[in-house]
Amino acid sequence: MNKKSAIPVVLLCVCLAEASPAQTSSPTVKPATAAKETAAVRNAVHAWLECIECRDEELKSVVALGDAAVPHLVAALLLGPSPASREVMRQNLFESFQSLQQYAASHTSFQFKSTQIEYIKHYMDNYIALYRTRASVALAEIGGVEAEEALHAVAGFFRPDVEREIKRSVDTIQRKAVP
């Protein structure tokens, strides 16, 4: 593993360690309360990353969490959707492909030339890119050194549309930092 490819892995480990309830709770906060707070953060971040017809509330909820959301967003930026979320999406895409094939069979004017593998890969790649883009947007809105460092660390690892959003996010953070 070269130095550049190790940076995101190290960054993820640091962020996940910071996100653990033991690290985020103060001595006066009971473990059950810390676990609920962590679950609330995770749920808010997940709602933003997975929303279909997003409204401003999803992003605002994540931004309101501030630094508590950053480790979760960094993980989403680096890893994309969880394996479970990917499997749900893969199944939805499989069913969608089957429906399109059935439609094409009964509508000869409908041209559908993708294979199942091409179709699923195309839309899975878009799903993963959207996840990373939304994580980047939320990190930019939250701002701060940790968010900016995470964005810098992953620059150059993703497809061009995600890279453009990462650059915009870094620019947004830097503009906010200038008094």
C-alpha positions as a Markdown table, in Angstrom:
| # | Residue | x | y | z |
|---|---|---|---|---|
| 1 | Met | 0.0 | 0.0 | 0.0 |
| 2 | Asn | 1.5 | 3.3 | -1.0 |
| 3 | Lys | 1.4 | 6.4 | 1.2 |
| 4 | Lys | -1.4 | 8.1 | -0.7 |
| 5 | Ser | -3.7 | 5.1 | -0.5 |
| 6 | Ala | -3.0 | 4.7 | 3.2 |
| 7 | Ile | -4.3 | 8.2 | 4.1 |
| 8 | Pro | -8.0 | 7.4 | 3.7 |
| 9 | Val | -7.7 | 4.2 | 5.7 |
| 10 | Val | -5.9 | 5.9 | 8.5 |
| 11 | Leu | -8.4 | 8.8 | 8.4 |
| 12 | Leu | -11.3 | 6.4 | 8.6 |
| 13 | Cys | -9.9 | 4.6 | 11.6 |
| 14 | Val | -9.3 | 7.8 | 13.4 |
| 15 | Cys | -12.8 | 9.1 | 12.6 |
| 16 | Leu | -14.5 | 5.8 | 13.6 |
| 17 | Ala | -12.6 | 5.7 | 16.9 |
| 18 | Glu | -13.8 | 9.3 | 17.6 |
| 19 | Ala | -17.4 | 8.3 | 16.8 |
| 20 | Ser | -17.5 | 5.5 | 19.4 |
| 21 | Pro | -19.9 | 6.2 | 22.3 |
| 22 | Ala | -17.1 | 5.9 | 24.8 |
| 23 | Gln | -15.2 | 8.7 | 23.1 |
| 24 | Thr | -18.1 | 11.0 | 22.6 |
| 25 | Ser | -19.7 | 10.8 | 26.0 |
| 26 | Ser | -18.7 | 12.9 | 28.9 |
| 27 | Pro | -18.2 | 11.4 | 32.4 |
| 28 | Thr | -21.6 | 12.8 | 33.4 |
| 29 | Val | -23.5 | 11.2 | 30.5 |
| 30 | Lys | -24.7 | 7.6 | 31.0 |
| 31 | Pro | -23.6 | 5.0 | 28.4 |
| 32 | Ala | -27.3 | 4.5 | 27.4 |
| 33 | Thr | -27.7 | 8.2 | 26.8 |
| 34 | Ala | -24.4 | 8.2 | 24.7 |
| 35 | Ala | -25.7 | 5.3 | 22.7 |
| 36 | Lys | -29.0 | 7.0 | 22.0 |
| 37 | Glu | -27.1 | 10.2 | 20.9 |
| 38 | Thr | -24.8 | 8.1 | 18.6 |
| 39 | Ala | -27.9 | 6.4 | 17.2 |
| 40 | Ala | -29.6 | 9.8 | 16.6 |
| 41 | Val | -26.5 | 11.0 | 14.8 |
| 42 | Arg | -26.3 | 7.9 | 12.7 |
| 43 | Asn | -30.0 | 8.1 | 11.9 |
| 44 | Ala | -29.9 | 11.7 | 10.9 |
| 45 | Val | -26.8 | 11.1 | 8.6 |
| 46 | His | -28.4 | 8.1 | 7.1 |
| 47 | Ala | -31.7 | 10.0 | 6.4 |
| 48 | Trp | -29.6 | 12.6 | 4.5 |
| 49 | Leu | -27.5 | 10.1 | 2.6 |
| 50 | Glu | -30.5 | 7.9 | 1.6 |
| 51 | Cys | -33.3 | 10.5 | 1.0 |
| 52 | Ile | -35.0 | 10.1 | -2.4 |
| 53 | Glu | -36.9 | 13.4 | -2.6 |
| 54 | Cys | -34.7 | 15.4 | -0.3 |
| 55 | Arg | -36.0 | 18.4 | 1.4 |
| 56 | Asp | -33.8 | 21.0 | 3.3 |
| 57 | Glu | -34.6 | 19.3 | 6.6 |
| 58 | Glu | -32.4 | 16.3 | 6.0 |
| 59 | Leu | -29.3 | 18.3 | 5.4 |
| 60 | Lys | -30.2 | 20.8 | 8.1 |
| 61 | Ser | -30.6 | 18.0 | 10.7 |
| 62 | Val | -27.1 | 16.8 | 9.9 |
| 63 | Val | -25.5 | 20.2 | 9.9 |
| 64 | Ala | -27.2 | 20.9 | 13.3 |
| 65 | Leu | -25.3 | 18.0 | 14.7 |
| 66 | Gly | -22.0 | 19.7 | 13.9 |
| 67 | Asp | -18.8 | 17.8 | 14.7 |
| 68 | Ala | -20.7 | 14.8 | 16.0 |
| 69 | Ala | -21.7 | 14.0 | 12.5 |
| 70 | Val | -18.3 | 14.4 | 10.9 |
| 71 | Pro | -16.9 | 10.9 | 11.6 |
| 72 | His | -20.1 | 9.3 | 10.2 |
| 73 | Leu | -19.9 | 11.5 | 7.1 |
| 74 | Val | -16.2 | 10.8 | 6.6 |
| 75 | Ala | -17.0 | 7.1 | 6.8 |
| 76 | Ala | -19.7 | 7.6 | 4.2 |
| 77 | Leu | -17.4 | 9.6 | 2.0 |
| 78 | Leu | -14.7 | 6.9 | 2.1 |
| 79 | Leu | -16.8 | 3.7 | 2.1 |
| 80 | Gly | -20.0 | 4.7 | 0.4 |
| 81 | Pro | -23.2 | 2.9 | 1.4 |
| 82 | Ser | -23.1 | 0.0 | 3.9 |
| 83 | Pro | -23.1 | -3.5 | 2.5 |
| 84 | Ala | -26.7 | -3.9 | 3.6 |
| 85 | Ser | -27.8 | -0.7 | 1.9 |
| 86 | Arg | -25.9 | -1.8 | -1.3 |
| 87 | Glu | -27.7 | -5.1 | -1.2 |
| 88 | Val | -31.1 | -3.5 | -0.9 |
| 89 | Met | -30.3 | -1.2 | -3.8 |
| 90 | Arg | -28.9 | -4.1 | -5.9 |
| 91 | Gln | -32.2 | -6.0 | -5.3 |
| 92 | Asn | -34.3 | -2.9 | -6.3 |
| 93 | Leu | -32.2 | -2.5 | -9.4 |
| 94 | Phe | -32.6 | -6.2 | -10.3 |
| 95 | Glu | -36.4 | -5.9 | -10.0 |
| 96 | Ser | -36.3 | -2.6 | -12.0 |
| 97 | Phe | -34.3 | -4.3 | -14.7 |
| 98 | Gln | -36.8 | -7.2 | -14.8 |
| 99 | Ser | -39.7 | -4.8 | -15.2 |
| 100 | Leu | -38.0 | -2.9 | -18.0 |
| 101 | Gln | -37.3 | -6.2 | -19.8 |
| 102 | Gln | -41.0 | -7.2 | -19.5 |
| 103 | Tyr | -42.1 | -3.8 | -20.8 |
| 104 | Ala | -39.6 | -4.0 | -23.7 |
| 105 | Ala | -41.0 | -7.5 | -24.6 |
| 106 | Ser | -44.5 | -6.1 | -25.0 |
| 107 | His | -43.5 | -2.7 | -26.5 |
| 108 | Thr | -41.4 | -3.2 | -29.6 |
| 109 | Ser | -40.8 | 0.5 | -30.0 |
| 110 | Phe | -39.0 | 0.6 | -26.6 |
| 111 | Gln | -35.3 | 0.1 | -27.1 |
| 112 | Phe | -33.6 | -1.3 | -24.1 |
| 113 | Lys | -30.1 | -2.6 | -24.9 |
| 114 | Ser | -28.3 | -2.8 | -21.5 |
| 115 | Thr | -27.5 | -6.2 | -20.0 |
| 116 | Gln | -28.5 | -6.8 | -16.5 |
| 117 | Ile | -24.9 | -6.5 | -15.3 |
| 118 | Glu | -24.4 | -3.2 | -17.1 |
| 119 | Tyr | -27.6 | -1.8 | -15.8 |
| 120 | Ile | -27.0 | -2.7 | -12.2 |
| 121 | Lys | -23.4 | -1.6 | -12.3 |
| 122 | His | -24.3 | 1.8 | -13.9 |
| 123 | Tyr | -26.9 | 2.6 | -11.3 |
| 124 | Met | -24.9 | 1.1 | -8.3 |
| 125 | Asp | -22.0 | 3.4 | -9.3 |
| 126 | Asn | -24.4 | 6.3 | -9.4 |
| 127 | Tyr | -25.8 | 5.4 | -6.0 |
| 128 | Ile | -22.3 | 5.2 | -4.4 |
| 129 | Ala | -21.3 | 8.5 | -6.1 |
| 130 | Leu | -24.5 | 10.2 | -4.7 |
| 131 | Tyr | -23.7 | 8.9 | -1.2 |
| 132 | Arg | -20.2 | 10.3 | -1.4 |
| 133 | Thr | -21.4 | 13.6 | -2.9 |
| 134 | Arg | -23.9 | 14.1 | -0.2 |
| 135 | Ala | -21.3 | 13.3 | 2.5 |
| 136 | Ser | -19.1 | 15.9 | 0.9 |
| 137 | Val | -21.8 | 18.5 | 0.8 |
| 138 | Ala | -22.7 | 17.9 | 4.5 |
| 139 | Leu | -19.0 | 18.1 | 5.5 |
| 140 | Ala | -18.8 | 21.4 | 3.7 |
| 141 | Glu | -21.8 | 22.8 | 5.5 |
| 142 | Ile | -20.5 | 21.7 | 8.9 |
| 143 | Gly | -17.0 | 22.9 | 8.1 |
| 144 | Gly | -14.0 | 22.8 | 10.4 |
| 145 | Val | -10.5 | 21.4 | 10.2 |
| 146 | Glu | -11.5 | 17.7 | 10.5 |
| 147 | Ala | -14.0 | 18.0 | 7.6 |
| 148 | Glu | -11.5 | 19.9 | 5.4 |
| 149 | Glu | -8.7 | 17.4 | 6.2 |
| 150 | Ala | -11.0 | 14.5 | 5.3 |
| 151 | Leu | -11.9 | 16.1 | 2.0 |
| 152 | His | -8.3 | 16.8 | 1.2 |
| 153 | Ala | -7.3 | 13.2 | 2.1 |
| 154 | Val | -9.7 | 11.6 | -0.3 |
| 155 | Ala | -9.2 | 14.0 | -3.2 |
| 156 | Gly | -8.2 | 12.1 | -6.3 |
| 157 | Phe | -9.7 | 8.7 | -5.4 |
| 158 | Phe | -13.2 | 9.0 | -7.0 |
| 159 | Arg | -14.9 | 9.5 | -10.3 |
| 160 | Pro | -14.9 | 13.1 | -11.8 |
| 161 | Asp | -18.4 | 14.2 | -10.6 |
| 162 | Val | -17.6 | 13.2 | -7.0 |
| 163 | Glu | -14.2 | 14.9 | -7.3 |
| 164 | Arg | -15.8 | 18.1 | -8.5 |
| 165 | Glu | -18.1 | 18.1 | -5.4 |
| 166 | Ile | -15.2 | 17.4 | -3.1 |
| 167 | Lys | -13.3 | 20.4 | -4.6 |
| 168 | Arg | -16.5 | 22.6 | -4.2 |
| 169 | Ser | -16.8 | 21.4 | -0.6 |
| 170 | Val | -13.2 | 22.3 | 0.2 |
| 171 | Asp | -13.7 | 25.7 | -1.4 |
| 172 | Thr | -16.8 | 26.3 | 0.7 |
| 173 | Ile | -15.0 | 25.4 | 3.9 |
| 174 | Gln | -12.1 | 27.7 | 3.0 |
| 175 | Arg | -14.5 | 30.6 | 2.1 |
| 176 | Lys | -16.2 | 30.2 | 5.5 |
| 177 | Ala | -12.8 | 30.2 | 7.3 |
| 178 | Val | -11.9 | 33.6 | 5.8 |
| 179 | Pro | -13.2 | 36.4 | 8.1 |
